[in-house]
Amino acid sequence: MTELDQAHAGLARDGIAIRSASTVRWRIFGIIFLLVVINLIDRVTLSIAMPTIAKEFAIEPAMQGLLLSAFFWSYALLQIPGGWLIDRFGPRVLIAGATIGWGFFQAVAGVATGGVSLLLSRIGLGAAEAPLFPAGAKLNSIWLSSQERARGAVLVDSGAPLGAAFGGVIIASLILSLGSWRTAFVVAGLATMLLGALAWWYLRDNPADHPGVNAGELAAIKSAASASQVAPVVGSRSLGKGSFAAILLGRMSWAMINFGLLTWGPSYLAQARGFDLKQMGGATFAIFLAGMFGSLTSGFLVDWLHARGFARGVVYKWALGLTGLGVMLSFLALPQIADPIAAVALLSATLFLLYFGSLYWSLPAILAPKDRVGIVGGAMNFAGSASGIAIPIITGLILQATGAYLMVLYFFAACAALYVVGSLLIDFKQAEARR
């Protein structure tokens, strides 16, 4: 019998009608999903506009890499402090404030007068966006049972590829229709700030405080939470050892690929595959939309298999290991493909497999004590963000040294191999004790 089955059986004995239970928790995760979509749209605006901006400001590839990396300087630096603030003050205030803040810096980028002011706006954007994913992990631990956490995690993280997909189309369309990348940035920023108010209005740190949660849903959440109390694998004294070290390795390697494609992917399509701005936006949409479907597939597949008795560790390791291997082989094959459409199709398949890595966002809720989920999620995202700092610069230097993307693709293949190793080294033994 699963955790939720046990909870529902207990509620039935207490006379609570399960069928009438509200579903506020999934609406909350729907809002977080929307915010992640907007988060990535704002984040990729510079990547989409970079070919245009580079011409306007006469920026060389190495400097382009620096600009694309600047977002992650503050984003990475504030991950662990942001996680602590989430644990201390709750996710609601951090999410609402962060959304308004990053919308402001997105709009400010539209009035940049050169490389320095653009760089400063990107640093501000990274600082403001930092709390969102750790806050989502915190909400996962508060609102969902262990049988729902993989779905909750991938629902949130699937907003990232969807945002990157729509970001390519929306920003490219705004630039073409408005005739200015600056106006596109300002419009995106102002729209984001409005969503911060929505987040404050609907989100709650405690299910009991939400006016839409009825007795059935509240009792089910509390009962499932009580059933899942067990000694965790990751604690405050073991952040640098064992499973957490494996999580860091896997997340850093995964992020090298993800952020490499996010920052330099549009330029690869334009320079190596000959796409114009409109074609680049459409191809980016297709590639990252496939990533969204991969993310959603991973969560539902893992929860479905786990609910049917398969060991959590076995399911996670097979899912992450096999898809990571597929990503590695895809990057090795990509240089051999001459047709641009076939290359986009292979990149789409690659992103589908890569975004099984969204499962990593369920790990803090599964492996960490509830009062440490925010900081553990922040530390994990710090590892990924460190890759976000490095990979745009590394890619720019490789391009400047070789004049081609071949070695970049091989570097991504090596990162995929390390991602597989890290994923297979995670220890789920304590998590299995929850069943």
C-alpha positions as CSV (number, residue, x, y, z in Angstrom):
1,M,0.0,0.0,0.0
2,T,1.4,3.4,-1.0
3,E,1.8,6.4,1.3
4,L,-1.3,8.1,-0.1
5,D,-3.3,4.9,0.1
6,Q,-2.4,4.6,3.8
7,A,-3.3,8.3,4.3
8,H,-6.6,7.9,2.5
9,A,-7.5,4.7,4.4
10,G,-6.9,6.6,7.7
11,L,-9.0,9.5,6.6
12,A,-11.8,7.1,5.6
13,R,-11.7,5.6,9.0
14,D,-12.0,9.2,10.4
15,G,-15.0,9.8,8.3
16,I,-13.4,12.4,5.9
17,A,-14.7,12.3,2.3
18,I,-11.6,11.9,0.1
19,R,-13.5,12.4,-3.1
20,S,-14.3,16.0,-2.1
21,A,-10.7,16.9,-1.3
22,S,-9.6,20.1,-2.9
23,T,-6.5,20.2,-5.2
24,V,-5.0,23.5,-4.3
25,R,-1.5,22.0,-4.1
26,W,-1.5,21.3,-7.9
27,R,-2.7,24.8,-8.6
28,I,0.2,26.1,-6.6
29,F,2.6,24.0,-8.6
30,G,0.8,25.3,-11.7
31,I,1.7,28.8,-10.7
32,I,5.3,27.8,-10.0
33,F,5.4,26.2,-13.4
34,L,4.2,29.5,-15.0
35,L,6.8,31.5,-13.1
36,V,9.6,29.1,-14.3
37,V,8.4,29.5,-17.9
38,I,8.6,33.3,-17.5
39,N,11.9,32.9,-15.6
40,L,13.5,31.2,-18.6
41,I,11.9,33.5,-21.2
42,D,13.6,36.4,-19.4
43,R,16.8,34.5,-19.1
44,V,17.1,33.6,-22.7
45,T,16.3,37.0,-24.1
46,L,20.0,37.8,-24.3
47,S,20.9,34.5,-26.1
48,I,18.2,35.2,-28.7
49,A,19.2,38.8,-29.2
50,M,23.0,38.2,-29.0
51,P,23.7,38.1,-32.7
52,T,21.9,41.5,-33.1
53,I,23.5,43.0,-29.9
54,A,26.9,41.7,-30.8
55,K,26.8,43.6,-34.1
56,E,25.5,46.8,-32.4
57,F,28.1,46.8,-29.7
58,A,30.9,45.1,-31.8
59,I,31.4,42.3,-29.3
60,E,33.8,39.5,-29.9
61,P,32.9,35.8,-29.1
62,A,35.0,35.8,-25.8
63,M,33.2,38.9,-24.6
64,Q,29.9,37.4,-25.7
65,G,30.6,34.5,-23.5
66,L,31.4,36.8,-20.6
67,L,28.0,38.6,-21.0
68,L,26.2,35.2,-21.2
69,S,28.0,34.1,-18.1
70,A,27.4,37.2,-16.0
71,F,23.9,36.1,-15.1
72,F,25.2,33.1,-13.3
73,W,27.8,35.0,-11.2
74,S,25.2,36.4,-8.8
75,Y,22.7,33.5,-9.5
76,A,25.3,31.0,-8.2
77,L,26.5,33.2,-5.3
78,L,23.0,33.6,-3.9
79,Q,21.9,30.0,-4.1
80,I,22.9,28.8,-0.7
81,P,22.0,32.1,1.1
82,G,18.8,32.1,-0.8
83,G,18.1,28.6,0.3
84,W,18.7,29.6,3.9
85,L,16.3,32.6,3.6
86,I,13.7,30.2,2.2
87,D,14.0,27.9,5.2
88,R,14.0,30.9,7.5
89,F,11.2,33.1,6.0
90,G,9.3,30.7,3.8
91,P,9.0,30.4,0.0
92,R,6.1,32.7,-0.5
93,V,7.8,36.0,0.2
94,L,11.0,35.0,-1.6
95,I,9.1,33.9,-4.8
96,A,7.0,37.0,-5.0
97,G,9.9,39.4,-4.3
98,A,12.2,37.6,-6.7
99,T,9.7,37.7,-9.5
100,I,9.2,41.4,-9.2
101,G,13.0,41.9,-8.9
102,W,14.0,40.0,-12.0
103,G,11.3,41.6,-14.0
104,F,12.8,45.0,-13.1
105,F,16.3,44.0,-14.1
106,Q,15.0,42.5,-17.4
107,A,13.4,45.8,-18.2
108,V,16.5,47.7,-17.3
109,A,18.6,45.7,-19.8
110,G,16.5,47.2,-22.5
111,V,18.1,50.6,-21.9
112,A,21.7,49.4,-21.7
113,T,24.1,51.7,-23.5
114,G,26.9,49.2,-24.0
115,G,28.5,46.0,-22.8
116,V,29.2,47.2,-19.2
117,S,25.6,48.3,-18.5
118,L,24.2,45.2,-20.1
119,L,26.6,43.1,-18.0
120,L,25.4,44.8,-14.8
121,S,21.7,44.2,-15.7
122,R,22.4,40.5,-16.2
123,I,24.1,40.3,-12.8
124,G,21.0,41.9,-11.2
125,L,18.8,39.5,-13.2
126,G,20.8,36.5,-11.9
127,A,20.5,37.7,-8.3
128,A,16.8,38.1,-8.4
129,E,16.1,34.8,-10.1
130,A,18.2,32.8,-7.7
131,P,15.5,31.8,-5.1
132,L,12.9,30.4,-7.5
133,F,14.0,26.8,-7.9
134,P,15.1,26.2,-4.3
135,A,11.7,27.7,-3.2
136,G,9.9,25.3,-5.5
137,A,11.8,22.4,-3.9
138,K,10.7,23.7,-0.5
139,L,7.1,23.9,-1.6
140,N,7.5,20.3,-2.8
141,S,8.4,19.1,0.7
142,I,5.6,21.1,2.3
143,W,2.7,20.4,0.0
144,L,3.3,16.9,-1.6
145,S,3.6,13.3,-0.5
146,S,6.6,11.2,-1.6
147,Q,4.4,9.6,-4.2
148,E,3.8,13.0,-5.8
149,R,7.2,14.6,-5.4
150,A,8.7,13.4,-8.7
151,R,5.7,14.7,-10.6
152,G,5.8,18.0,-8.7
153,A,9.5,18.4,-9.3
154,V,9.3,17.8,-13.0
155,L,6.2,19.9,-13.4
156,V,8.2,22.8,-12.1
157,D,11.3,22.0,-14.0
158,S,9.5,21.3,-17.2
159,G,8.7,25.0,-17.3
160,A,12.4,25.6,-18.0
161,P,12.6,24.1,-21.5
162,L,9.1,25.4,-22.3
163,G,10.2,28.9,-21.3
164,A,13.3,28.5,-23.4
165,A,11.2,27.2,-26.3
166,F,8.6,30.1,-26.1
167,G,11.4,32.5,-25.3
168,G,13.0,31.8,-28.6
169,V,9.7,32.4,-30.5
170,I,8.4,35.3,-28.4
171,I,11.6,37.3,-28.2
172,A,12.4,36.8,-31.8
173,S,8.9,37.8,-32.8
174,L,9.0,40.9,-30.6
175,I,12.3,42.0,-32.0
176,L,11.0,41.5,-35.6
177,S,7.6,43.1,-35.0
178,L,8.8,46.0,-32.8
179,G,12.0,46.5,-34.7
180,S,14.1,46.7,-31.5
181,W,15.6,44.2,-29.1
182,R,15.4,47.0,-26.4
183,T,11.6,47.3,-26.6
184,A,11.3,43.5,-26.4
185,F,13.3,43.4,-23.2
186,V,11.2,46.1,-21.6
187,V,7.9,44.5,-22.5
188,A,9.1,41.1,-21.1
189,G,10.3,42.8,-17.8
190,L,7.1,44.7,-17.1
191,A,4.9,41.6,-17.7
192,T,7.1,39.6,-15.3
193,M,6.6,42.2,-12.5
194,L,2.8,41.7,-12.7
195,L,3.2,38.0,-12.1
196,G,5.0,38.7,-8.8
197,A,1.7,40.1,-7.4
198,L,-0.1,36.9,-8.5
199,A,2.4,34.8,-6.7
200,W,2.0,36.7,-3.5
201,W,-1.8,36.5,-3.7
202,Y,-2.1,32.8,-4.2
203,L,0.9,31.0,-2.6
204,R,1.0,30.0,1.0
205,D,3.9,28.5,3.1
206,N,1.5,26.3,5.1
207,P,-1.4,24.4,3.6
208,A,-3.5,25.2,6.7
209,D,-3.3,28.9,5.8
210,H,-4.7,28.6,2.3
211,P,-8.4,29.5,2.1
212,G,-8.9,27.1,-0.8
213,V,-7.7,24.0,1.0
214,N,-10.5,22.0,2.5
215,A,-10.4,19.5,5.3
216,G,-10.0,16.5,3.0
217,E,-6.9,17.9,1.3
218,L,-5.3,19.2,4.5
219,A,-5.8,15.9,6.3
220,A,-4.3,14.0,3.4
221,I,-1.3,16.3,3.2
222,K,-0.7,16.0,7.0
223,S,-1.2,12.2,7.0
224,A,1.2,11.6,4.1
225,A,3.8,13.9,5.7
226,S,3.5,12.0,9.0
227,A,4.0,8.7,7.2
228,S,7.1,9.8,5.5
229,Q,9.1,10.8,8.5
230,V,12.5,8.9,8.4
231,A,16.2,9.6,8.9
232,P,17.4,11.3,5.7
233,V,20.5,10.6,3.6
234,V,21.5,14.2,3.3
235,G,21.8,16.3,6.4
236,S,23.5,19.4,7.6
237,R,26.7,17.5,8.5
238,S,27.1,15.6,5.2
239,L,26.7,18.2,2.5
240,G,30.1,17.4,1.0
241,K,30.0,13.6,1.3
242,G,28.4,10.5,-0.2
243,S,25.2,11.0,-2.0
244,F,25.3,14.7,-1.9
245,A,28.7,14.7,-3.7
246,A,27.2,12.5,-6.3
247,I,24.3,14.9,-6.7
248,L,26.7,17.8,-7.1
249,L,28.7,15.9,-9.8
250,G,25.5,14.9,-11.7
251,R,23.9,18.3,-11.5
252,M,27.1,20.2,-12.5
253,S,27.6,18.0,-15.5
254,W,23.9,18.2,-16.5
255,A,24.0,22.0,-16.2
256,M,27.1,22.3,-18.4
257,I,25.0,20.8,-21.2
258,N,21.8,22.6,-20.4
259,F,23.2,26.0,-20.0
260,G,25.6,25.5,-22.9
261,L,22.7,24.9,-25.2
262,L,20.6,27.7,-23.5
263,T,23.3,30.4,-24.0
264,W,25.1,29.3,-27.2
265,G,22.4,27.2,-28.9
266,P,20.9,30.0,-30.8
267,S,24.3,31.2,-32.0
268,Y,25.1,27.6,-33.0
269,L,21.9,27.5,-35.1
270,A,22.7,30.8,-36.8
271,Q,26.5,30.3,-37.4
272,A,26.9,26.5,-37.9
273,R,23.5,25.8,-39.4
274,G,22.8,29.0,-41.3
275,F,19.5,29.9,-39.7
276,D,18.1,33.5,-39.8
277,L,16.4,35.0,-36.8
278,K,12.9,33.7,-37.6
279,Q,14.3,30.2,-38.3
280,M,16.4,30.3,-35.2
281,G,13.4,31.1,-33.0
282,G,11.4,28.3,-34.5
283,A,14.2,25.8,-34.2
284,T,14.8,26.8,-30.6
285,F,11.1,26.4,-29.9
286,A,11.1,22.8,-31.2
287,I,14.2,21.8,-29.4
288,F,13.3,23.0,-26.0
289,L,9.6,22.0,-26.3
290,A,10.9,18.4,-26.7
291,G,12.8,19.0,-23.4
292,M,9.5,19.9,-21.7
293,F,7.9,16.6,-22.8
294,G,11.0,14.7,-21.6
295,S,10.7,16.4,-18.2
296,L,7.0,15.6,-17.8
297,T,7.5,12.0,-19.1
298,S,10.3,11.4,-16.5
299,G,8.1,12.5,-13.5
300,F,5.0,10.5,-14.4
301,L,7.1,7.4,-15.4
302,V,9.1,7.4,-12.1
303,D,6.0,8.0,-9.9
304,W,4.0,5.3,-11.8
305,L,6.8,2.7,-11.5
306,H,7.5,3.5,-7.9
307,A,3.8,3.3,-7.0
308,R,3.7,-0.2,-8.5
309,G,6.5,-1.5,-6.2
310,F,9.7,-0.8,-8.1
311,A,12.5,0.4,-5.8
312,R,13.0,4.2,-6.0
313,G,16.7,3.9,-6.5
314,V,16.4,1.4,-9.3
315,V,13.9,3.5,-11.2
316,Y,15.9,6.7,-10.8
317,K,19.2,5.2,-11.8
318,W,17.8,3.5,-14.9
319,A,15.9,6.6,-16.0
320,L,18.9,8.9,-15.5
321,G,21.6,6.5,-16.6
322,L,20.0,5.4,-19.9
323,T,18.9,8.9,-20.9
324,G,22.3,10.4,-20.0
325,L,23.9,7.8,-22.2
326,G,21.6,8.7,-25.1
327,V,22.6,12.4,-24.7
328,M,26.3,11.5,-24.9
329,L,25.8,9.5,-28.1
330,S,23.7,12.3,-29.6
331,F,26.5,14.8,-29.2
332,L,29.0,12.4,-30.7
333,A,26.7,11.9,-33.7
334,L,25.7,15.6,-34.3
335,P,28.8,16.7,-36.2
336,Q,28.2,13.9,-38.8
337,I,24.8,15.3,-39.7
338,A,24.9,17.8,-42.6
339,D,21.2,18.5,-43.0
340,P,20.0,21.4,-40.8
341,I,16.6,20.0,-40.2
342,A,17.9,16.6,-39.3
343,A,20.3,18.4,-36.8
344,V,17.4,20.1,-35.2
345,A,15.5,16.8,-35.0
346,L,18.5,15.2,-33.2
347,L,18.9,18.2,-30.9
348,S,15.2,17.9,-30.0
349,A,15.6,14.2,-29.2
350,T,18.7,15.1,-27.1
351,L,16.8,17.7,-25.1
352,F,13.9,15.1,-24.5
353,L,16.5,12.8,-22.9
354,L,18.4,15.5,-21.2
355,Y,15.4,16.8,-19.3
356,F,14.9,13.5,-17.5
357,G,17.4,15.3,-15.3
358,S,14.5,17.3,-14.0
359,L,14.2,14.4,-11.5
360,Y,17.1,16.0,-9.6
361,W,14.7,18.6,-8.3
362,S,12.8,15.8,-6.4
363,L,16.0,14.7,-4.6
364,P,16.1,17.5,-1.9
365,A,12.5,16.6,-0.8
366,I,13.3,12.9,-0.9
367,L,16.8,12.8,0.7
368,A,16.9,15.9,2.9
369,P,15.3,16.7,6.3
370,K,12.3,19.0,5.8
371,D,13.9,21.9,7.6
372,R,17.0,21.7,5.3
373,V,15.3,21.2,1.9
374,G,15.7,24.9,1.0
375,I,19.4,25.0,1.7
376,V,20.1,21.6,0.1
377,G,18.2,22.6,-3.0
378,G,20.1,25.9,-3.0
379,A,23.4,24.0,-2.7
380,M,22.4,21.7,-5.6
381,N,21.4,24.7,-7.7
382,F,24.7,26.4,-6.8
383,A,26.6,23.5,-8.3
384,G,24.5,23.8,-11.5
385,S,24.9,27.6,-11.5
386,A,28.7,27.2,-11.2
387,S,28.5,25.4,-14.5
388,G,26.3,28.2,-15.8
389,I,29.2,30.6,-15.0
390,A,31.8,28.4,-16.7
391,I,30.2,27.0,-19.8
392,P,29.4,30.2,-21.7
393,I,33.0,31.4,-21.2
394,I,34.5,27.9,-22.0
395,T,32.3,27.7,-25.2
396,G,33.4,31.2,-26.3
397,L,37.1,30.4,-25.7
398,I,36.8,27.1,-27.7
399,L,35.1,28.9,-30.5
400,Q,37.6,31.7,-30.6
401,A,40.5,29.2,-30.6
402,T,39.1,26.7,-33.1
403,G,36.6,28.8,-35.1
404,A,34.1,25.9,-35.1
405,Y,31.6,24.1,-32.9
406,L,33.1,20.5,-33.2
407,M,35.1,20.5,-30.0
408,V,32.2,22.2,-28.2
409,L,29.9,19.3,-29.1
410,Y,32.6,16.8,-28.0
411,F,32.9,18.7,-24.7
412,F,29.2,18.3,-24.1
413,A,29.5,14.6,-24.8
414,A,32.1,14.3,-22.0
415,C,29.8,16.2,-19.7
416,A,27.1,13.7,-20.4
417,A,29.3,10.9,-19.4
418,L,30.1,12.6,-16.0
419,Y,26.3,13.2,-15.5
420,V,25.7,9.4,-15.9
421,V,28.4,8.6,-13.3
422,G,27.1,11.1,-10.8
423,S,23.5,9.9,-11.2
424,L,24.5,6.2,-10.7
425,L,26.4,7.0,-7.5
426,I,23.4,8.5,-5.6
427,D,22.5,6.3,-2.6
428,F,18.7,5.8,-2.2
429,K,18.8,3.2,0.6
430,Q,17.4,5.5,3.3
431,A,14.8,6.8,0.9
432,E,13.6,3.2,0.4
433,A,12.9,3.0,4.1
434,R,10.0,5.5,3.5
435,R,8.0,2.9,1.6
